[in-house]
Amino acid sequence: MLEKLPLCGKAFADMMHKVDVWKWCNLSEFIVYYETFTNCTEVETNVVGCYWPNPLAQGFISGVHRQFFANCTVDRTHWEDPPDEVLIPLIAVPVLLTVAMAGLVVWRSKRPDQLL
């Protein structure tokens, strides 16, 4: 398996060199090449009687990712808790409403003969 996977990597590298380097982080530019690479690694792993993915294949695929996609960063939103002035009412109001509704149900269940 470790002899055959580099052939998949070389074929992928050859295909990726057809794509401009600045487009390497745009999946739509090379998705067909990546699918071919993934299928190749799966087939070659299965041919030698191993399951896919496995730790060795994943290590190889991670190496290919580091080679081609190391500079691709994902801008993630940094989530922060709201200030206490906002957070406390957002917690307290539902709790108080729950207690009030439970109290209303208990009070109403003790007085079944009267209408509201």
C-alpha positions as CSV (number, residue, x, y, z in Angstrom):
1,M,0.0,0.0,0.0
2,L,2.8,2.4,0.9
3,E,4.4,1.8,-2.5
4,K,1.1,2.4,-4.4
5,L,-0.2,5.5,-2.6
6,P,2.7,7.8,-3.8
7,L,1.5,7.0,-7.4
8,C,-1.8,8.6,-6.5
9,G,-0.1,11.5,-4.9
10,K,2.1,12.1,-8.0
11,A,-0.9,12.0,-10.3
12,F,-2.7,14.5,-8.0
13,A,0.4,16.7,-8.0
14,D,0.6,16.6,-11.7
15,M,-3.1,17.6,-12.0
16,M,-2.7,20.3,-9.4
17,H,0.2,21.9,-11.2
18,K,-2.3,22.6,-14.0
19,V,-4.2,24.9,-11.6
20,D,-2.9,28.3,-10.7
21,V,-1.3,28.3,-7.3
22,W,-3.5,31.1,-6.1
23,K,-6.6,29.0,-6.9
24,W,-5.5,26.0,-4.7
25,C,-7.7,27.1,-1.9
26,N,-10.8,27.2,-4.1
27,L,-12.2,23.7,-4.0
28,S,-14.3,24.3,-7.1
29,E,-11.1,24.7,-9.1
30,F,-9.8,21.2,-8.4
31,I,-12.6,19.1,-7.0
32,V,-12.5,16.7,-9.9
33,Y,-8.7,16.2,-9.4
34,Y,-9.3,15.7,-5.6
35,E,-12.1,13.2,-6.3
36,T,-9.7,11.2,-8.6
37,F,-7.0,11.3,-5.9
38,T,-9.4,10.1,-3.2
39,N,-10.7,7.3,-5.4
40,C,-7.2,6.3,-6.3
41,T,-6.1,6.0,-2.7
42,E,-9.3,4.0,-1.9
43,V,-8.8,1.6,-4.8
44,E,-5.1,1.1,-4.1
45,T,-5.7,0.5,-0.4
46,N,-8.5,-2.0,-1.2
47,V,-6.3,-3.8,-3.8
48,V,-3.7,-4.7,-1.2
49,G,-6.4,-5.9,1.2
50,C,-6.5,-3.0,3.6
51,Y,-9.6,-1.0,4.6
52,W,-9.9,2.6,3.7
53,P,-9.4,5.0,5.3
54,N,-6.8,3.7,7.7
55,P,-4.1,5.4,9.7
56,L,-1.4,5.0,7.1
57,A,-3.6,6.2,4.2
58,Q,-4.8,9.1,6.3
59,G,-1.2,10.0,7.1
60,F,-0.4,10.0,3.4
61,I,-3.5,12.1,2.6
62,S,-2.6,14.5,5.4
63,G,0.9,14.9,3.9
64,V,-0.6,15.8,0.5
65,H,-2.9,18.3,2.2
66,R,0.1,19.9,3.9
67,Q,1.9,20.1,0.6
68,F,-0.9,21.8,-1.3
69,F,-3.3,23.4,1.2
70,A,-1.0,24.5,4.0
71,N,-1.6,28.2,3.2
72,C,-5.4,27.8,3.0
73,T,-6.8,29.3,6.1
74,V,-10.5,29.5,7.1
75,D,-11.5,32.8,8.6
76,R,-13.7,31.7,11.5
77,T,-15.9,34.0,13.5
78,H,-14.6,34.3,17.1
79,W,-17.7,33.8,19.2
80,E,-17.9,35.7,22.5
81,D,-20.5,35.6,25.3
82,P,-22.7,38.7,25.4
83,P,-22.1,41.2,28.2
84,D,-23.7,40.4,31.5
85,E,-26.3,43.1,31.0
86,V,-27.7,41.1,28.1
87,L,-26.9,37.6,29.3
88,I,-28.6,37.8,32.7
89,P,-32.1,38.9,31.4
90,L,-31.8,36.2,28.6
91,I,-31.4,33.6,31.3
92,A,-33.7,35.1,34.0
93,V,-36.8,35.8,32.0
94,P,-37.4,32.2,30.7
95,V,-36.6,30.9,34.2
96,L,-39.1,33.3,35.8
97,L,-41.7,32.6,33.2
98,T,-41.3,28.8,33.7
99,V,-41.8,29.2,37.5
100,A,-44.8,31.5,37.0
101,M,-46.5,29.1,34.5
102,A,-45.8,26.2,36.9
103,G,-47.4,28.2,39.7
104,L,-50.4,29.1,37.6
105,V,-50.9,25.4,36.7
106,V,-50.7,24.3,40.3
107,W,-53.0,27.1,41.4
108,R,-55.5,26.4,38.6
109,S,-55.5,22.6,39.4
110,K,-56.6,23.3,43.0
111,R,-59.6,25.3,41.7
112,P,-61.1,23.2,39.0
113,D,-64.7,24.4,39.5
114,Q,-64.1,28.0,38.6
115,L,-63.5,29.5,35.2
116,L,-60.8,32.1,34.5
